[in-house]
Amino acid sequence: MTAPGREPAHGPEAAAAAPVSIVVIGHDDTAHLAEAVRSALAQGPAVREVVAVDDGSTDGSAELLTRLAAGEPRLTVVRRPVNSGGCGTPRNTGMDAVTSPYLMFLDSDDVLPLGAVDALLTAANAGRAEVASGLCVRRELPSGRERPWQAALYRAPSVVTHPARRPRLVHDTLCVNKLYRTDFLREHGIRFPEGRFLYEDFVFTARVLAAGPRIALVPHPVYVWHVRRSADRLSLSLDRAGIANWLARTAACALAYDILLGAGQKELARAARAKFLDHELRMYARELELHDEPYRRAWWAHTRAYLARYDAADWEADPTAPGRLLARVVLESPTPRDLPRLKELAARPARLRPPYARAPGGTPIWSDDLPQVSLARLLIRPTRLLPLAMDAELHPRARASRLRLRLHELYGRVAQAGPEEVEVEWRSRENEAAAPHRTTAAFSPSPSSDGTWSAEVPVEPAALGAGTWDLRLLVRFADGTRRALTAHAVEGPGLLRRRVLPSARHGVLLLQPYATHSGALALRVAPGLRGAMTVVRGRLRRLLHWR
């Protein structure tokens, strides 16, 4: 197998096989289209053809493709005269045009890493699989920060004889990191929703899983998903400013569930509903405070109606898991409430902040005015899975900055486990290769009067260097448990404000502690006058873009 990142092998036998077609779709994307097409062609002789479907572009995309095709016989251009409004129709057009035994999909603003097709094709052939699926990497631009998508599925090569044997497959809703047998798709009539249907890949993937294919899993990057949050035109999935996006996402999730259930795939259907609670619901709940009141009310009402379709079995498994607990609060309240607390519960890892209320009989509950949401199962939940809440205060000083931490008690479970020490790690957001900065501190031997355990560590911002640094914590307990946490950024006089400090190393140091969208503490550092000006210019660009 040719591992991604290496040049594919060339030769007469490989050229004769040419079993793969790649469908590239695009609309008004001349800035990125050529790079995507070239990455498909660079996969080598295993690719018989690249079918580029222009979805009614008006920016010269079709003409660009025509010029590329003039010098590349493997490139076929299909032009749709009118834009469909979505990604499903052009992909269906491309599926109808391919002539190879296997096909895969590529969006015009993404790329395939070298060796991706060979890796997937080798796995499909070796596993006699109708579908081969590999690791997708989300690359944030322009920073270049990369995050694997659904990495837990792709830790080792394997063949899943039926999707029901690996229910977590429903979490990978992408269609682009997979190689499909063309006759498998055509035999089962598997197509994308037509027209302007957002999250069309949710539906397509459900149709694939419902057909029960053998699936080969490849633990190598086979697709690079470019995430451009500052682009003038956001992708359909990233444009979450209006309620229409949430309506579209829930509609796609509901249709995917119906497809799986209708095919008799009850386990997969149940897993799809659980995935909605753990992924979709938590992601949008983290952002809810950022929206205005009309959006919040519309989101809350629609979400309650959506969750009302769940049956008792959907709630039985792990009822105090963060997504399920969040859902119960939404269901039990007719109007939006407790948004700051829900935002932190939706974080990863989840943080359940006070109040820690109890019913008259002592049962843990969400709050005194919402006693029907029981937290009783927290009393038996493993320590490593508890939604522990840690507060963090960063006190920058010219000579010695200090980080103060407070771990909240949670219905006696923290005292039961016995917190001993915390490892504090500052991790670079932009440069994952950068070594994290770690320090360790012991907790106070007993809780304070407010029921918290405290710890304090020194921080040397000058040693961190330029960039954004995320705070990560690892709490060690006397019972042997280790729990990874993030910390709630405490707001108070002078805590979350920009400071300019003198620095022997850099002359001057600009520090900005702030709360992320999920409420966690993070730190921006700009050393030197040039670094400070870079931060100021970046801030101005963000303000101008927002306006």
C-alpha positions as CSV (number, residue, x, y, z in Angstrom):
1,M,0.0,0.0,0.0
2,T,1.3,3.4,-0.9
3,A,1.1,5.5,2.3
4,P,-0.3,9.0,2.0
5,G,2.4,11.5,1.5
6,R,4.4,9.4,-0.9
7,E,4.4,9.4,-4.7
8,P,2.2,6.7,-6.1
9,A,3.9,4.0,-8.1
10,H,3.9,4.2,-11.9
11,G,4.1,1.5,-14.5
12,P,2.2,-0.3,-17.3
13,E,0.2,-2.6,-14.9
14,A,-1.0,0.3,-12.8
15,A,-1.9,2.3,-15.9
16,A,-3.9,-0.5,-17.3
17,A,-5.9,-1.0,-14.1
18,A,-7.0,2.6,-13.6
19,P,-10.0,1.6,-11.5
20,V,-10.9,4.9,-9.8
21,S,-12.9,8.0,-10.8
22,I,-12.8,11.1,-8.7
23,V,-15.8,13.5,-8.8
24,V,-14.8,17.1,-8.1
25,I,-17.6,19.6,-7.6
26,G,-17.4,23.4,-7.4
27,H,-19.3,26.7,-7.7
28,D,-17.6,30.1,-8.2
29,D,-14.3,28.9,-6.7
30,T,-11.6,29.8,-9.1
31,A,-9.3,30.6,-6.2
32,H,-9.0,26.9,-5.1
33,L,-10.5,24.8,-7.9
34,A,-7.2,24.1,-9.8
35,E,-5.4,23.0,-6.6
36,A,-8.2,20.5,-5.9
37,V,-8.2,19.1,-9.4
38,R,-4.4,18.8,-9.5
39,S,-4.4,16.9,-6.2
40,A,-6.9,14.4,-7.7
41,L,-4.8,14.0,-10.9
42,A,-1.6,13.6,-8.7
43,Q,-3.0,10.4,-7.3
44,G,-1.4,8.7,-10.2
45,P,-2.3,5.9,-12.6
46,A,-4.9,4.4,-10.3
47,V,-7.1,7.3,-11.3
48,R,-8.8,6.6,-14.7
49,E,-10.6,10.0,-14.8
50,V,-11.4,13.1,-12.8
51,V,-14.9,14.3,-13.5
52,A,-15.1,18.0,-12.6
53,V,-18.7,19.2,-12.3
54,D,-19.1,23.0,-12.5
55,D,-22.4,23.9,-10.8
56,G,-23.5,27.0,-12.7
57,S,-20.5,29.1,-11.9
58,T,-20.3,32.7,-13.1
59,D,-16.7,33.5,-12.1
60,G,-14.9,31.7,-14.9
61,S,-14.6,28.3,-13.1
62,A,-15.9,26.4,-16.1
63,E,-13.4,28.2,-18.4
64,L,-10.6,27.4,-16.0
65,L,-11.5,23.7,-16.0
66,T,-11.6,23.7,-19.8
67,R,-8.1,25.1,-19.9
68,L,-6.9,22.4,-17.4
69,A,-8.6,19.7,-19.5
70,A,-6.9,20.8,-22.7
71,G,-3.6,19.5,-21.2
72,E,-4.9,16.5,-19.3
73,P,-6.8,13.7,-21.1
74,R,-8.0,12.2,-17.8
75,L,-9.9,15.4,-16.9
76,T,-13.6,15.5,-18.0
77,V,-15.6,18.7,-17.5
78,V,-19.3,18.7,-17.0
79,R,-21.0,22.0,-16.8
80,R,-24.4,22.5,-15.2
81,P,-26.1,25.7,-16.7
82,V,-27.9,26.7,-13.5
83,N,-26.6,26.5,-9.9
84,S,-28.4,23.8,-7.9
85,G,-27.9,25.6,-4.6
86,G,-26.3,22.7,-2.9
87,C,-23.7,19.9,-3.2
88,G,-26.0,16.9,-3.8
89,T,-27.0,17.6,-7.4
90,P,-23.5,18.1,-8.8
91,R,-22.3,15.0,-7.0
92,N,-25.2,13.0,-8.5
93,T,-24.3,14.5,-11.9
94,G,-20.7,13.3,-11.4
95,M,-21.8,9.8,-10.3
96,D,-23.9,9.4,-13.5
97,A,-20.8,10.4,-15.6
98,V,-18.1,8.1,-14.1
99,T,-17.0,5.0,-15.9
100,S,-14.7,3.3,-13.3
101,P,-15.3,0.5,-10.9
102,Y,-14.6,2.8,-7.9
103,L,-15.4,6.4,-7.2
104,M,-14.8,9.1,-4.6
105,F,-15.7,12.7,-4.1
106,L,-13.7,15.9,-3.7
107,D,-14.9,19.5,-3.0
108,S,-13.2,22.3,-4.9
109,D,-11.8,24.0,-1.8
110,D,-10.2,20.8,-0.4
111,V,-7.4,18.5,-1.5
112,L,-6.4,14.8,-1.5
113,P,-3.0,14.0,0.0
114,L,-0.6,12.0,-2.1
115,G,-1.3,8.3,-1.9
116,A,-4.9,8.7,-0.7
117,V,-6.4,6.7,-3.6
118,D,-3.8,3.9,-3.4
119,A,-4.3,3.5,0.3
120,L,-8.1,3.3,0.0
121,L,-8.0,1.1,-3.1
122,T,-5.6,-1.4,-1.5
123,A,-7.7,-1.6,1.6
124,A,-10.9,-2.1,-0.4
125,N,-9.4,-4.9,-2.5
126,A,-7.7,-6.6,0.5
127,G,-10.9,-6.5,2.5
128,R,-13.3,-7.3,-0.3
129,A,-15.1,-4.2,0.8
130,E,-17.7,-2.1,-1.0
131,V,-16.5,0.9,0.9
132,A,-13.1,2.0,2.1
133,S,-12.9,4.9,4.5
134,G,-9.9,6.8,5.8
135,L,-8.9,9.5,8.1
136,C,-10.0,13.1,7.2
137,V,-7.9,16.0,8.5
138,R,-9.5,19.3,9.2
139,R,-7.0,22.0,8.4
140,E,-7.8,25.5,9.7
141,L,-6.7,28.2,7.3
142,P,-4.7,30.4,7.3
143,S,-3.1,29.1,10.6
144,G,-2.6,25.5,9.2
145,R,-3.8,24.0,12.5
146,E,-4.9,20.4,11.8
147,R,-7.4,18.2,13.7
148,P,-8.3,14.6,12.7
149,W,-11.9,14.0,12.1
150,Q,-13.4,11.0,14.1
151,A,-9.9,9.7,14.9
152,A,-11.2,7.0,17.2
153,L,-12.6,5.1,14.1
154,Y,-9.2,5.1,12.4
155,R,-6.7,4.0,15.0
156,A,-5.8,0.8,13.2
157,P,-6.7,-0.9,9.9
158,S,-9.7,-3.1,10.1
159,V,-12.6,-4.5,8.1
160,V,-16.1,-4.1,9.4
161,T,-18.2,-6.9,7.9
162,H,-21.4,-5.0,8.6
163,P,-22.0,-1.5,9.8
164,A,-24.1,-2.7,12.8
165,R,-20.9,-4.3,14.2
166,R,-19.4,-0.8,14.5
167,P,-22.2,1.6,15.4
168,R,-19.8,4.5,15.8
169,L,-19.6,4.6,12.0
170,V,-22.6,6.9,12.2
171,H,-20.4,9.6,13.6
172,D,-18.4,9.9,10.4
173,T,-21.0,11.5,8.2
174,L,-18.6,12.7,5.6
175,C,-18.8,11.3,2.1
176,V,-15.5,12.6,0.8
177,N,-13.0,10.5,2.8
178,K,-14.3,7.3,1.3
179,L,-13.9,5.1,-1.8
180,Y,-17.1,3.4,-3.1
181,R,-17.7,0.6,-5.4
182,T,-19.7,2.3,-8.2
183,D,-21.9,-0.8,-8.9
184,F,-22.7,-0.9,-5.1
185,L,-24.1,2.6,-5.2
186,R,-26.0,2.1,-8.4
187,E,-27.4,-1.3,-7.4
188,H,-28.9,0.2,-4.2
189,G,-29.9,3.5,-5.8
190,I,-27.8,5.5,-3.4
191,R,-27.8,9.1,-4.3
192,F,-27.6,12.5,-2.6
193,P,-30.7,14.7,-2.0
194,E,-31.1,17.1,-4.9
195,G,-31.1,20.9,-4.8
196,R,-30.5,23.2,-1.8
197,F,-30.3,20.5,0.8
198,L,-27.7,21.3,3.5
199,Y,-25.9,18.4,5.1
200,E,-26.6,16.2,2.1
201,D,-23.7,13.9,3.1
202,F,-25.6,12.9,6.3
203,V,-28.4,11.4,4.2
204,F,-26.0,9.9,1.6
205,T,-23.9,8.2,4.4
206,A,-27.1,6.9,6.1
207,R,-28.2,5.3,2.8
208,V,-24.7,3.7,2.4
209,L,-24.8,2.3,5.9
210,A,-28.4,1.1,5.5
211,A,-27.3,-1.0,2.5
212,G,-25.0,-3.0,4.8
213,P,-21.7,-2.9,3.0
214,R,-18.4,-4.3,4.1
215,I,-16.2,-1.4,5.1
216,A,-12.4,-1.2,5.2
217,L,-11.0,1.4,7.6
218,V,-7.7,3.0,6.8
219,P,-5.7,4.7,9.6
220,H,-4.0,7.2,7.2
221,P,-5.0,10.7,6.1
222,V,-6.9,10.4,2.8
223,Y,-8.6,13.8,2.7
224,V,-7.8,17.3,3.8
225,W,-10.8,19.4,4.7
226,H,-9.9,23.1,4.5
227,V,-11.8,25.2,7.1
228,R,-11.8,28.9,6.1
229,R,-13.7,30.7,8.9
230,S,-12.6,34.2,7.7
231,A,-13.5,33.7,4.1
232,D,-15.9,36.2,2.5
233,R,-18.2,33.4,1.6
234,L,-18.5,30.7,4.3
235,S,-19.1,27.1,3.4
236,L,-22.8,26.0,3.8
237,S,-21.9,24.1,7.0
238,L,-19.9,26.9,8.6
239,D,-22.5,29.6,8.0
240,R,-24.5,29.1,11.3
241,A,-25.5,32.7,11.8
242,G,-29.2,32.1,11.1
243,I,-31.7,29.6,12.5
244,A,-32.0,28.1,8.9
245,N,-28.8,26.2,9.4
246,W,-30.0,24.4,12.6
247,L,-33.3,23.6,10.9
248,A,-31.4,22.1,8.0
249,R,-29.1,20.1,10.2
250,T,-31.9,18.6,12.3
251,A,-33.9,17.8,9.1
252,A,-30.9,15.9,7.8
253,C,-30.4,14.1,11.1
254,A,-34.0,13.1,11.2
255,L,-34.0,11.8,7.6
256,A,-30.8,9.8,8.3
257,Y,-32.5,8.2,11.3
258,D,-35.6,7.3,9.3
259,I,-33.4,5.8,6.6
260,L,-31.6,3.6,9.0
261,L,-34.7,2.6,10.9
262,G,-36.6,1.9,7.7
263,A,-33.8,-0.5,6.6
264,G,-34.1,-2.4,9.8
265,Q,-30.8,-1.1,11.2
266,K,-32.2,-0.4,14.7
267,E,-28.8,-0.3,16.4
268,L,-27.5,2.2,13.9
269,A,-30.6,4.3,14.1
270,R,-30.3,4.4,17.9
271,A,-26.6,5.3,17.5
272,A,-27.5,8.1,15.1
273,R,-29.8,9.6,17.7
274,A,-27.1,9.3,20.4
275,K,-24.6,11.0,18.1
276,F,-27.0,13.9,17.7
277,L,-27.1,14.5,21.4
278,D,-23.3,14.2,21.8
279,H,-22.2,16.1,18.7
280,E,-24.8,18.4,17.1
281,L,-26.6,19.4,20.3
282,R,-23.5,20.2,22.2
283,M,-21.9,22.1,19.3
284,Y,-24.8,24.4,18.8
285,A,-25.5,24.8,22.5
286,R,-21.9,26.2,23.0
287,E,-22.8,28.9,20.5
288,L,-26.3,29.8,21.7
289,E,-25.2,32.7,23.9
290,L,-23.6,34.4,20.8
291,H,-27.0,34.8,19.1
292,D,-29.8,37.3,19.7
293,E,-33.0,36.5,21.7
294,P,-35.2,35.7,18.6
295,Y,-32.6,33.1,17.5
296,R,-32.4,31.6,21.0
297,R,-36.2,31.2,21.3
298,A,-36.5,29.7,17.8
299,W,-33.6,27.3,18.4
300,W,-35.0,26.3,21.8
301,A,-38.6,25.7,20.5
302,H,-37.4,23.7,17.5
303,T,-34.9,21.6,19.5
304,R,-37.6,20.7,22.0
305,A,-39.9,19.6,19.2
306,Y,-37.1,17.5,17.7
307,L,-36.2,15.9,21.0
308,A,-39.8,15.1,21.8
309,R,-39.5,12.4,19.1
310,Y,-37.1,10.4,21.2
311,D,-38.5,7.4,23.0
312,A,-37.6,6.0,26.4
313,A,-34.9,3.7,25.0
314,D,-33.1,6.7,23.6
315,W,-32.7,8.1,27.2
316,E,-31.9,4.9,29.0
317,A,-28.2,4.6,28.2
318,D,-26.1,6.9,30.3
319,P,-28.7,9.5,31.2
320,T,-26.1,11.8,32.8
321,A,-23.9,11.9,29.8
322,P,-23.4,15.6,28.9
323,G,-25.5,15.6,25.7
324,R,-28.4,13.7,27.3
325,L,-28.4,15.9,30.4
326,L,-28.4,19.0,28.2
327,A,-31.3,17.6,26.2
328,R,-33.3,16.9,29.3
329,V,-33.0,20.5,30.4
330,V,-34.2,21.7,27.0
331,L,-37.1,19.3,27.0
332,E,-38.2,20.2,30.5
333,S,-38.1,24.0,30.1
334,P,-40.5,25.8,27.6
335,T,-38.1,28.8,27.2
336,P,-34.4,29.2,27.1
337,R,-32.7,29.1,30.5
338,D,-29.3,28.6,32.1
339,L,-27.4,29.3,28.9
340,P,-24.0,30.0,30.6
341,R,-24.3,26.7,32.5
342,L,-25.4,24.8,29.4
343,K,-22.5,26.2,27.4
344,E,-20.0,24.8,29.8
345,L,-21.8,21.5,30.0
346,A,-21.6,21.3,26.2
347,A,-17.8,21.9,26.3
348,R,-15.3,19.1,25.8
349,P,-14.5,17.9,28.4
350,A,-17.9,18.8,29.9
351,R,-18.0,21.1,33.0
352,L,-21.0,21.1,35.2
353,R,-20.9,24.3,37.2
354,P,-22.8,25.2,40.3
355,P,-25.5,25.3,41.7
356,Y,-25.4,21.7,42.9
357,A,-29.0,21.4,44.1
358,R,-30.7,18.5,45.9
359,A,-34.3,17.5,46.1
360,P,-35.8,17.4,49.6
361,G,-34.9,13.7,49.9
362,G,-31.2,14.5,49.0
363,T,-31.3,13.4,45.4
364,P,-29.1,15.6,43.1
365,I,-31.1,17.7,40.7
366,W,-30.4,20.3,38.0
367,S,-31.7,23.2,40.1
368,D,-34.4,23.9,42.7
369,D,-36.8,25.2,40.0
370,L,-36.1,22.3,37.7
371,P,-36.2,19.3,40.0
372,Q,-37.5,16.9,37.3
373,V,-34.1,16.8,35.8
374,S,-32.4,14.3,38.0
375,L,-28.6,14.1,38.4
376,A,-28.8,11.0,40.6
377,R,-26.7,8.9,38.3
378,L,-23.7,11.2,38.9
379,L,-23.4,9.4,42.2
380,I,-22.4,6.2,40.5
381,R,-20.7,7.6,37.4
382,P,-17.0,6.8,37.1
383,T,-14.7,9.6,38.3
384,R,-12.9,9.7,35.0
385,L,-16.3,10.6,33.3
386,L,-17.6,13.1,35.8
387,P,-18.3,16.6,34.4
388,L,-16.0,18.3,36.9
389,A,-15.8,22.0,37.0
390,M,-12.6,23.9,37.6
391,D,-12.3,27.7,37.8
392,A,-9.2,29.5,36.6
393,E,-7.9,33.0,37.3
394,L,-4.8,34.3,35.5
395,H,-3.1,37.2,37.3
396,P,-0.4,38.6,35.0
397,R,2.4,40.4,36.7
398,A,5.6,41.9,35.5
399,R,7.8,39.6,37.5
400,A,5.7,36.6,38.4
401,S,2.3,35.8,36.9
402,R,0.1,33.3,38.8
403,L,-2.6,30.9,37.8
404,R,-5.1,30.2,40.5
405,L,-7.3,27.1,40.2
406,R,-10.4,26.0,42.1
407,L,-11.9,22.5,41.7
408,H,-15.6,22.4,42.7
409,E,-17.1,19.6,44.8
410,L,-19.7,17.6,42.9
411,Y,-22.2,15.9,45.3
412,G,-19.3,14.4,47.4
413,R,-17.7,12.7,44.5
414,V,-14.6,14.8,44.5
415,A,-13.9,14.3,48.2
416,Q,-14.6,10.6,47.7
417,A,-11.9,10.4,44.9
418,G,-9.4,12.6,46.8
419,P,-7.9,15.2,44.6
420,E,-4.1,15.3,45.1
421,E,-2.4,17.3,42.3
422,V,-3.0,19.0,39.0
423,E,-0.8,19.1,36.0
424,V,-1.1,22.4,34.2
425,E,-0.3,22.4,30.5
426,W,-0.3,25.4,28.1
427,R,-0.7,24.1,24.5
428,S,0.0,26.1,21.4
429,R,-3.1,26.4,19.2
430,E,-1.3,27.4,16.0
431,N,1.8,25.2,16.3
432,E,1.0,21.6,17.3
433,A,4.7,20.7,17.0
434,A,5.6,23.1,19.7
435,A,6.3,21.5,23.0
436,P,3.6,22.2,25.6
437,H,4.7,24.0,28.8
438,R,3.9,22.0,31.9
439,T,3.9,22.6,35.6
440,T,2.4,20.6,38.5
441,A,0.8,21.8,41.8
442,A,-0.7,20.1,44.8
443,F,-4.3,20.8,45.8
444,S,-5.1,22.1,49.2
445,P,-5.4,19.1,51.6
446,S,-9.1,19.9,52.3
447,P,-11.8,22.0,50.7
448,S,-12.4,25.6,51.6
449,S,-15.7,26.9,53.1
450,D,-17.2,27.2,49.6
451,G,-16.5,23.6,48.8
452,T,-13.6,23.9,46.4
453,W,-10.1,22.6,46.4
454,S,-7.5,25.2,45.4
455,A,-4.1,25.1,43.7
456,E,-1.7,27.8,42.4
457,V,1.1,27.6,39.8
458,P,3.5,30.2,38.3
459,V,3.1,31.2,34.7
460,E,5.9,32.5,32.5
461,P,4.2,34.1,29.4
462,A,7.6,35.2,28.0
463,A,8.6,31.5,27.8
464,L,5.4,30.6,25.9
465,G,6.2,32.7,22.9
466,A,3.8,34.3,20.4
467,G,0.4,32.9,19.6
468,T,-2.7,31.5,21.3
469,W,-2.2,29.1,24.2
470,D,-5.0,26.8,25.4
471,L,-5.1,25.7,29.0
472,R,-5.3,21.9,29.6
473,L,-5.4,20.3,33.0
474,L,-4.9,16.7,34.3
475,V,-6.2,16.1,37.8
476,R,-4.8,13.1,39.7
477,F,-6.9,11.6,42.5
478,A,-5.9,9.4,45.4
479,D,-8.0,6.6,44.0
480,G,-5.7,6.4,41.0
481,T,-8.0,8.2,38.6
482,R,-6.8,10.8,36.2
483,R,-9.2,13.2,34.7
484,A,-8.5,15.6,31.8
485,L,-10.2,19.0,32.2
486,T,-10.3,22.5,30.9
487,A,-11.0,25.4,33.2
488,H,-13.8,28.0,33.3
489,A,-12.4,31.5,32.8
490,V,-13.4,33.5,35.8
491,E,-14.6,37.0,34.9
492,G,-13.9,39.7,37.4
493,P,-12.3,43.1,37.8
494,G,-9.1,43.1,35.8
495,L,-9.0,39.4,35.1
496,L,-9.9,39.2,31.4
497,R,-8.3,42.3,30.0
498,R,-5.4,43.0,27.8
499,R,-2.1,43.9,29.6
500,V,1.2,45.2,28.4
501,L,4.1,44.0,30.6
502,P,7.8,44.8,30.5
503,S,9.9,41.8,29.5
504,A,13.6,41.4,29.9
505,R,13.6,39.0,26.9
506,H,11.3,40.9,24.5
507,G,11.2,44.4,25.8
508,V,7.5,44.4,26.0
509,L,4.9,41.6,26.2
510,L,1.2,41.9,25.3
511,L,-1.1,39.4,27.1
512,Q,-4.8,38.8,26.6
513,P,-6.4,36.2,28.8
514,Y,-9.9,35.4,27.4
515,A,-12.8,33.0,27.5
516,T,-13.3,30.7,24.5
517,H,-16.8,30.1,23.1
518,S,-17.2,27.3,25.5
519,G,-16.1,29.5,28.5
520,A,-12.6,27.9,28.9
521,L,-9.6,30.0,29.7
522,A,-7.1,30.7,26.9
523,L,-4.2,33.2,26.5
524,R,-2.9,35.2,23.6
525,V,0.7,36.3,23.8
526,A,2.4,38.8,21.6
527,P,6.1,39.4,22.4
528,G,7.8,42.7,21.3
529,L,6.4,45.8,19.7
530,R,6.1,44.0,16.3
531,G,4.1,41.2,17.9
532,A,1.8,43.7,19.7
533,M,1.1,45.5,16.4
534,T,0.4,42.2,14.7
535,V,-2.3,41.5,17.4
536,V,-3.8,44.9,17.0
537,R,-3.9,44.6,13.2
538,G,-5.5,41.2,13.5
539,R,-8.1,42.6,15.8
540,L,-8.9,45.4,13.4
541,R,-9.3,42.9,10.5
542,R,-11.7,40.8,12.6
543,L,-13.8,43.9,13.5
544,L,-13.9,45.0,9.8
545,H,-14.8,41.5,8.6
546,W,-17.6,41.2,11.3
547,R,-19.1,44.5,10.2
